[in-house]
Amino acid sequence: MNIKYFDHVAANPMIPEVLDSMMPYFKEEFGNPLSVYDLGMNARIAIETAREKVAALINADPSEIIFTSSGAESNNFALRGVALAHQNEGKHAIVSKMEHHSILNSARVLEKMGFVVTYLPVDKYGMVDPGTVRKSINDETKIISVIHASSETGTIEPVKEIAAVAHEKGIVFHTDGVATVGNIPVDVKELDVDLMSMAAHQFYGPKGAGALYLKRGKRINPLIYGGIQEGGRRAGTENVPAIVGMGKAAEIAAERLTARMEHVKKLRDKLIVGLKNIPNLHLTGHPDKRLPGHASMVVEFIEGEGMLLLLSSKGIYAASGSACTSKALKASPVLLSMGVPSSVAHGSIVFSFGEDNSEEDVDLLIEEFPKIIEKLRAMSPFSGKGWEGIGEGGKCTAKN
Amino acid sequence: MNIKYFDHVAANPMIPEVLDSMMPYFKEEFGNPLSVYDLGMNARIAIETAREKVAALINADPSEIIFTSSGAESNNFALRGVALAHQNEGKHAIVSKMEHHSILNSARVLEKMGFVVTYLPVDKYGMVDPGTVRKSINDETKIISVIHASSETGTIEPVKEIAAVAHEKGIVFHTDGVATVGNIPVDVKELDVDLMSMAAHQFYGPKGAGALYLKRGKRINPLIYGGIQEGGRRAGTENVPAIVGMGKAAEIAAERLTARMEHVKKLRDKLIVGLKNIPNLHLTGHPDKRLPGHASMVVEFIEGEGMLLLLSSKGIYAASGSACTSKALKASPVLLSMGVPSSVAHGSIVFSFGEDNSEEDVDLLIEEFPKIIEKLRAMSPFSGKGWEGIGEGGKCTAKN
């Protein structure tokens, strides 16, 4: 079956040159970067070269990049590491309700340790208001974390404005850039963030490679203690091939960023137009301030998982923002926090485009998806008047 | 230059079949294991197959294996995760002075959090006495961690006996099996340990893949919080290719274990015989209860780093147990805790053998190493009467 992959927020296929760049480090260059002989030195040099490339992609200094194993590790490291490094000065943290589980669950751990956490509300687009951030700050606040863009809604948050609010009070600001780095322009100096999480497999690099940008001079406690790797800030023998691949993926992202964005935006916009006549389908997230290759929506009267399975039977792969994969059929907390009713939130579906997609892929999606919706709705126990929605996207009419 | 690699404790070259097993997961099988469609399911199945293979290598149940990114992560996770899960019952931990930095520095973090940690002394072979463990236990003790074998001294600790002492008092016992799993027979049921750390690159698998054995029913707090990966115990998108490679390396280790041990023991013993006439060279670690492919020694009047550099100029790669790589010219704390004088500990050197070594490799080492020692000693500012040593290994005579 010819696969149409529209789930780039879950994982990206690696670019072949990225894999090529990694291969020597699986073979002859297998040394431990801490070893003094040349096999070790070659691995050290490879890591430092990758560090320069990742730094260049986000306009950081190489010394400000700490390699980790994943975006989730970077998020845990950032929120908990900064909170703990400052715990004697204050024990209040602020995060948004749009955060990834790795931030939300790290926040809950801080609560168990005696921290107070404020969970910022969002508007109907999933947008955090910098004014609300300002009002949430108190004398105990030492860390604020707001996601750069949610992979569930695609909404790009005003992190520059929120960072400015944080810095007015001398508070450290972290943003989870897992969905943005390599996919839209990200400049840590222009945004003026203090920490930013990244994951290589979100920009056509390998799994097992993440990074944390930590602005020079900012304090953090390690998450993984041990040896002197990463300047003593992240222990463990470095995953040299994955780090090299992350560097190569960053280099390619920097070169192709404009073309990449234009390509996926064109496909996304084509899909949106192609779906506009489906009744009771509502786009979610911000209409403009969003990831260029990201289309998220709720389809009333049916469940996200049903759509995914029927799409998959046609070789079309997408994601549901709902928490089906956790086996608990709960509506997505992110959508609920945006005011989407629980019954509607169950019908969440996300299409995320990549370099590897073509217009023909989208044509097939536009052909198949409405038929699948029709089929599922014919079987659906739900009906009645539809949700009035957020006034964007497809027409919102009652089913009957 | 034809390389003779005797630093398998630092990193192993990957077995080609291991890399072959990983390749599909870098290419067409790039799905996120959480995705519901078949690309995700294939990744999930690959992870579960790897889990079975790793479990089989140590006689565990697959449900008792948690994949991590490294041995260091597994050690942090184990010691801190168990200590924190039990902190309301008691805040005393016991570790040995032979532990890896990832345990020792995790112990220090626990101390900062209000825990009390006992650091167990060792004898001249680096061996922990189970009786000392028993005497160190108090009502607050909830976790004991003793390394299975030190990569610095090669000594295999009596973990079965220590586990039995821990269990007399209902205390959880962890062992760091990074140096042993895949290199000597390891049976978690026979040893009766509750947790064991592993790292794939120590048994010819990839970097970036580690695991923690956690006996069913034992409580642990996650180190990395977030999604539902690894049963909610270790978040972050799984490094599927590395996990698959770890599984393959475990499968191969199980098949080849006896041959692997015999091969490296033969080479190690040949080296020991070949070096026996070097004066003021003392073997370190236990003479018999040690890793089969591991030769560790101190060479008086010279520095480990000098030996490594001159060896490396001949294409011979080895490690120094001393902390040169940390750029701080401190003597190894492990050797000091075994009673080796600081001046002597600086001359530490470790040769660790692997499947890829041949008898000819060892012949070259036996030819070159004495010349290098002679050369360095001729330049050395140190002299005088040598250390009387531990009564094992090479002849111990005064230099002049």
Boltz contact constraints between the chains, C-beta under 6 A:
constraints:
  - contact:
      token1: [A, 10]
      token2: [B, 32]
      max_distance: 6.0
  - contact:
      token1: [A, 10]
      token2: [B, 35]
      max_distance: 6.0
  - contact:
      token1: [A, 11]
      token2: [B, 30]
      max_distance: 6.0
  - contact:
      token1: [A, 11]
      token2: [B, 32]
      max_distance: 6.0
  - contact:
      token1: [A, 13]
      token2: [B, 30]
      max_distance: 6.0
  - contact:
      token1: [A, 14]
      token2: [B, 26]
      max_distance: 6.0
  - contact:
      token1: [A, 19]
      token2: [B, 26]
      max_distance: 6.0
  - contact:
      token1: [A, 26]
      token2: [B, 14]
      max_distance: 6.0
  - contact:
      token1: [A, 26]
      token2: [B, 19]
      max_distance: 6.0
  - contact:
      token1: [A, 30]
      token2: [B, 11]
      max_distance: 6.0
  - contact:
      token1: [A, 30]
      token2: [B, 13]
      max_distance: 6.0
  - contact:
      token1: [A, 32]
      token2: [B, 10]
      max_distance: 6.0
  - contact:
      token1: [A, 32]
      token2: [B, 11]
      max_distance: 6.0
  - contact:
      token1: [A, 34]
      token2: [B, 325]
      max_distance: 6.0
  - contact:
      token1: [A, 35]
      token2: [B, 10]
      max_distance: 6.0
  - contact:
      token1: [A, 36]
      token2: [B, 308]
      max_distance: 6.0
  - contact:
      token1: [A, 37]
      token2: [B, 312]
      max_distance: 6.0
  - contact:
      token1: [A, 37]
      token2: [B, 317]
      max_distance: 6.0
  - contact:
      token1: [A, 69]
      token2: [B, 69]
      max_distance: 6.0
  - contact:
      token1: [A, 70]
      token2: [B, 236]
      max_distance: 6.0
  - contact:
      token1: [A, 70]
      token2: [B, 237]
      max_distance: 6.0
  - contact:
      token1: [A, 72]
      token2: [B, 224]
      max_distance: 6.0
  - contact:
      token1: [A, 72]
      token2: [B, 226]
      max_distance: 6.0
  - contact:
      token1: [A, 72]
      token2: [B, 235]
      max_distance: 6.0
  - contact:
      token1: [A, 72]
      token2: [B, 236]
      max_distance: 6.0
  - contact:
      token1: [A, 73]
      token2: [B, 224]
      max_distance: 6.0
  - contact:
      token1: [A, 73]
      token2: [B, 236]
      max_distance: 6.0
  - contact:
      token1: [A, 76]
      token2: [B, 224]
      max_distance: 6.0
  - contact:
      token1: [A, 76]
      token2: [B, 225]
      max_distance: 6.0
  - contact:
      token1: [A, 101]
      token2: [B, 226]
      max_distance: 6.0
  - contact:
      token1: [A, 101]
      token2: [B, 227]
      max_distance: 6.0
  - contact:
      token1: [A, 102]
      token2: [B, 226]
      max_distance: 6.0
  - contact:
      token1: [A, 102]
      token2: [B, 235]
      max_distance: 6.0
  - contact:
      token1: [A, 105]
      token2: [B, 225]
      max_distance: 6.0
  - contact:
      token1: [A, 105]
      token2: [B, 226]
      max_distance: 6.0
  - contact:
      token1: [A, 106]
      token2: [B, 225]
      max_distance: 6.0
  - contact:
      token1: [A, 109]
      token2: [B, 225]
      max_distance: 6.0
  - contact:
      token1: [A, 207]
      token2: [B, 237]
      max_distance: 6.0
  - contact:
      token1: [A, 207]
      token2: [B, 239]
      max_distance: 6.0
  - contact:
      token1: [A, 207]
      token2: [B, 240]
      max_distance: 6.0
  - contact:
      token1: [A, 208]
      token2: [B, 208]
      max_distance: 6.0
  - contact:
      token1: [A, 208]
      token2: [B, 239]
      max_distance: 6.0
  - contact:
      token1: [A, 208]
      token2: [B, 242]
      max_distance: 6.0
  - contact:
      token1: [A, 224]
      token2: [B, 72]
      max_distance: 6.0
  - contact:
      token1: [A, 224]
      token2: [B, 73]
      max_distance: 6.0
  - contact:
      token1: [A, 224]
      token2: [B, 76]
      max_distance: 6.0
  - contact:
      token1: [A, 225]
      token2: [B, 76]
      max_distance: 6.0
  - contact:
      token1: [A, 225]
      token2: [B, 105]
      max_distance: 6.0
  - contact:
      token1: [A, 225]
      token2: [B, 106]
      max_distance: 6.0
  - contact:
      token1: [A, 225]
      token2: [B, 109]
      max_distance: 6.0
  - contact:
      token1: [A, 226]
      token2: [B, 72]
      max_distance: 6.0
  - contact:
      token1: [A, 226]
      token2: [B, 101]
      max_distance: 6.0
  - contact:
      token1: [A, 226]
      token2: [B, 102]
      max_distance: 6.0
  - contact:
      token1: [A, 226]
      token2: [B, 105]
      max_distance: 6.0
  - contact:
      token1: [A, 227]
      token2: [B, 101]
      max_distance: 6.0
  - contact:
      token1: [A, 228]
      token2: [B, 326]
      max_distance: 6.0
  - contact:
      token1: [A, 235]
      token2: [B, 72]
      max_distance: 6.0
  - contact:
      token1: [A, 235]
      token2: [B, 102]
      max_distance: 6.0
  - contact:
      token1: [A, 236]
      token2: [B, 70]
      max_distance: 6.0
  - contact:
      token1: [A, 236]
      token2: [B, 72]
      max_distance: 6.0
  - contact:
      token1: [A, 236]
      token2: [B, 73]
      max_distance: 6.0
  - contact:
      token1: [A, 237]
      token2: [B, 70]
      max_distance: 6.0
  - contact:
      token1: [A, 237]
      token2: [B, 207]
      max_distance: 6.0
  - contact:
      token1: [A, 239]
      token2: [B, 207]
      max_distance: 6.0
  - contact:
      token1: [A, 239]
      token2: [B, 208]
      max_distance: 6.0
  - contact:
      token1: [A, 240]
      token2: [B, 207]
      max_distance: 6.0
  - contact:
      token1: [A, 242]
      token2: [B, 208]
      max_distance: 6.0
  - contact:
      token1: [A, 308]
      token2: [B, 36]
      max_distance: 6.0
  - contact:
      token1: [A, 312]
      token2: [B, 37]
      max_distance: 6.0
  - contact:
      token1: [A, 317]
      token2: [B, 37]
      max_distance: 6.0
  - contact:
      token1: [A, 325]
      token2: [B, 34]
      max_distance: 6.0
  - contact:
      token1: [A, 326]
      token2: [B, 228]
      max_distance: 6.0
